[in-house]
């Protein structure tokens, strides 16, 4: 499978290293900004004129608005993806040394678990 690499912008982390780690047409998405105040969250997504929100991102947005998610996990990654990952771990747990392939495998494992949980 050929992976299209995103253009490199200075100080912007790319997540194209996860393309192909998940089944079908599943790809990572982003939210442009998020604000939090006293456990109140405001998500902001910006698009250019005539740019539509992809179906997968729309599903994510709809699910963010559900009253209670089934689970929330935050994966902390240290490095310069997609070329190098030095450490990774779940938020508030100790980081461990790791690689791009280990993070890809962890994300795939989470995906498979979430499909059965």
Buried (B, 14 or more C-beta within 10 A) or exposed (E): EEEEEBEEEEEEEBBBBBBBBBEEEEBBBEEEEEEEEEEEEEBEBEEEEEEEEEEEBEEBBEEEEEEEEEEEEEEEBBBEBBEEBEBBBEEEEEEEEBEBEEBBEBBBEBEEEEEEE
